[in-house]
Amino acid sequence: MNATYQTIIVKFKETITELNGIFSDVQFWGVATLKEWIDDYESTRFTQTDSHTAVITSEYNMECVKEWLHRHSEIAELTEY
């Protein structure tokens, strides 16, 4: 099997800890953090690299992830690889 993964590096305007506040209603969201939310997308992983930045990889859900991020967070910089 030859999987092709897309990768983005996202630098948020807020800290990732602040963004986790989106998920304060765990019963509603089903998760407690941004990492958990993104990791719930099949074949998608979120790796925090500093307080504002994360590397996200996905085999086939990247467009959904990017759309969700643009709707629910302020992005300072997004680089696609």
C-alpha positions as semicolon CSV with decimal commas, in nm:
position;residue;x (nm);y (nm);z (nm)
1;M;0,000;0,000;0,000
2;N;0,138;0,339;-0,099
3;A;-0,034;0,610;0,104
4;T;0,020;0,974;0,014
5;Y;-0,017;1,210;0,306
6;Q;-0,071;1,583;0,289
7;T;0,106;1,797;0,547
8;I;0,039;2,148;0,670
9;I;0,208;2,358;0,933
10;V;-0,035;2,592;1,105
11;K;0,059;2,888;1,323
12;F;-0,244;3,012;1,512
13;K;-0,293;3,370;1,634
14;E;-0,401;3,232;1,975
15;T;-0,216;2,971;2,172
16;I;-0,329;2,614;2,122
17;T;-0,418;2,607;2,492
18;E;-0,656;2,900;2,432
19;L;-0,803;2,725;2,128
20;N;-0,874;2,421;2,345
21;G;-1,137;2,642;2,512
22;I;-1,358;2,577;2,208
23;F;-1,409;2,229;2,350
24;S;-1,514;2,335;2,702
25;D;-1,845;2,151;2,647
26;V;-1,691;1,804;2,616
27;Q;-2,032;1,639;2,611
28;F;-2,127;1,841;2,301
29;W;-1,796;1,806;2,116
30;G;-1,703;1,456;2,232
31;V;-1,341;1,568;2,285
32;A;-1,156;1,807;2,516
33;T;-0,876;1,943;2,292
34;L;-0,798;2,053;1,939
35;K;-0,557;1,760;1,907
36;E;-0,831;1,513;1,999
37;W;-1,071;1,677;1,751
38;I;-0,826;1,662;1,461
39;D;-0,699;1,315;1,551
40;D;-1,061;1,194;1,532
41;Y;-1,054;1,254;1,156
42;E;-0,957;0,919;1,005
43;S;-0,591;0,908;0,893
44;T;-0,525;1,255;1,037
45;R;-0,276;1,351;1,309
46;F;-0,204;1,672;1,501
47;T;0,142;1,733;1,649
48;Q;0,197;2,050;1,850
49;T;0,547;2,196;1,800
50;D;0,520;2,508;2,017
51;S;0,255;2,716;2,192
52;H;0,103;2,846;1,865
53;T;0,213;2,596;1,600
54;A;0,117;2,245;1,492
55;V;0,199;2,003;1,214
56;I;-0,106;1,829;1,074
57;T;-0,087;1,529;0,841
58;S;-0,375;1,359;0,668
59;E;-0,414;1,093;0,404
60;Y;-0,746;1,218;0,261
61;N;-0,923;1,453;0,505
62;M;-0,702;1,762;0,478
63;E;-0,958;1,978;0,298
64;C;-1,215;1,914;0,573
65;V;-0,957;1,988;0,842
66;K;-0,848;2,315;0,677
67;E;-1,209;2,426;0,630
68;W;-1,287;2,354;0,997
69;L;-0,975;2,538;1,116
70;H;-1,058;2,845;0,907
71;R;-1,412;2,853;1,051
72;H;-1,315;2,802;1,416
73;S;-0,975;2,965;1,463
74;E;-0,767;3,259;1,353
75;I;-0,467;3,142;1,155
76;A;-0,154;3,357;1,143
77;E;0,018;3,137;0,886
78;L;-0,056;2,811;0,704
79;T;0,206;2,635;0,495
80;E;0,124;2,334;0,278
81;Y;0,373;2,064;0,182
